[in-house]
Amino acid sequence: MAPAPTSTYSSITLSVNGDKHTLTVDHRTTLLDALRERLDLTGTKKGCDQGQCGACTVLLDGRRTVACLQLAVAAEGRAITTIEGLAEGEQLHPAQQAFLDLDGYQCGYCTPGQICSAVAMIEEHAAGWPSAVTDDVRPEAGPPPLTADEIRERMSGNLCRCGAYVSIVQAVARAAAVRAETTATAHTTHTTMTTQTQGAA
């Protein structure tokens, strides 16, 4: 005799934008549907629902993923960041600000996924991860110059049906420059404070 089927539902706790949400979901529920239909976080868009367009891109532990192919139950215990969680209060994330300033959108449908992907992509580049167009892929070479070709390749999983690609590339480049400047300033401040502390000792 075949064993009786077990429940196809589980209670899970998702950590989304710093807040914890406990939900009972069907094991087949995607993270995309959990975010949109259960948590009302509709910034994450449903485009192709096949992992091809990137409109549903969110961050899992800082890494970009397409939420339509990620099961909600598999996201338990991981830090989920959606477009709604990037800003700090009224202060937009540099990537959001760059897209706004440089018109990196038209209809705006793909924009949340573009921005989430850009945030993770900039960190990947800063960590020295090569892309398919990187000339020198040796680890000791460090991050390659973030050229327009590099940005296009690294953002190629996010489609814009309006064709705002020129402005998107410019926005990503500006956001990366802001990150580099902020990092350099923080490093200089830390070095100065360390030197002063050592001198006082």
Residue pairs with C-beta under 8 A, 6 or more apart in sequence:
8 26
8 27
8 28
9 24
9 25
9 26
9 27
10 24
10 25
10 27
10 73
11 22
11 23
11 24
12 22
12 23
12 24
12 25
12 72
12 73
12 76
13 20
13 21
13 22
13 23
13 76
14 20
14 21
14 23
14 34
14 39
14 72
14 75
14 76
14 80
15 21
15 77
15 78
15 79
15 80
16 35
16 39
16 41
16 80
16 81
16 82
16 85
17 41
17 80
17 81
17 82
17 84
17 85
18 85
21 38
21 39
23 34
23 38
23 39
23 72
25 34
25 38
25 72
25 73
27 71
27 73
28 71
29 71
29 72
29 73
30 67
30 68
30 69
30 70
30 71
30 72
31 58
31 67
31 68
31 70
31 71
31 72
31 74
31 75
31 80
32 44
32 46
32 49
32 56
32 67
32 68
32 70
33 72
34 72
35 41
35 44
35 58
35 67
35 80
35 82
36 42
36 44
36 46
41 82
41 84
43 82
43 83
43 84
43 112
44 56
44 57
44 58
44 67
44 82
44 83
44 112
44 113
45 55
45 56
45 109
45 110
45 112
45 113
46 55
46 56
46 68
47 53
47 54
47 55
47 56
47 109
47 110
47 113
47 159
48 55
48 68
49 68
50 68
51 66
51 68
51 69
52 159
53 110
53 113
53 158
53 159
54 66
54 110
54 113
54 114
54 117
54 157
54 158
54 159
55 109
55 110
55 112
55 113
55 158
55 159
56 66
56 67
56 68
56 113
57 64
57 65
57 66
57 67
57 112
57 113
57 114
57 116
57 117
57 157
57 158
58 64
58 65
58 67
58 80
58 81
58 82
58 83
58 116
59 65
59 79
59 80
59 81
59 82
59 116
59 119
59 120
60 70
60 75
60 78
60 79
60 80
61 78
61 79
62 79
62 81
62 120
62 123
63 120
64 116
64 117
64 119
64 120
64 121
66 157
81 116
82 112
82 116
83 112
83 113
83 115
83 116
86 92
86 93
86 95
86 96
86 115
86 116
86 119
87 93
87 96
92 100
93 115
93 119
94 174
94 175
94 178
94 179
94 182
95 115
95 118
95 119
95 122
95 171
95 172
95 175
96 115
97 175
98 104
98 170
98 171
98 172
98 174
98 175
98 178
99 105
99 111
99 114
99 115
99 168
99 171
101 171
101 174
102 167
102 170
102 171
102 174
103 164
103 167
104 111
104 114
104 164
104 167
104 168
104 170
104 171
104 172
105 111
105 114
105 160
105 162
105 164
105 167
105 168
106 160
106 162
106 163
106 164
107 161
107 162
109 161
110 158
110 159
110 160
110 161
110 162
113 158
114 155
114 158
114 160
114 168
117 155
117 157
117 158
118 155
118 171
118 172
118 175
119 175
121 151
121 154
121 155
121 172
122 172
122 175
122 176
122 179
124 154
125 143
125 144
125 146
125 150
125 154
125 176
126 143
126 176
126 179
126 180
126 183
127 143
128 139
128 141
128 142
128 143
130 137
130 144
131 144
131 150
131 153
131 154
132 153
133 149
133 150
133 153
134 144
134 150
135 144
136 144
144 150
146 173
146 176
148 169
148 173
151 169
151 172
151 173
152 165
152 169
155 168
155 169
155 172
160 168
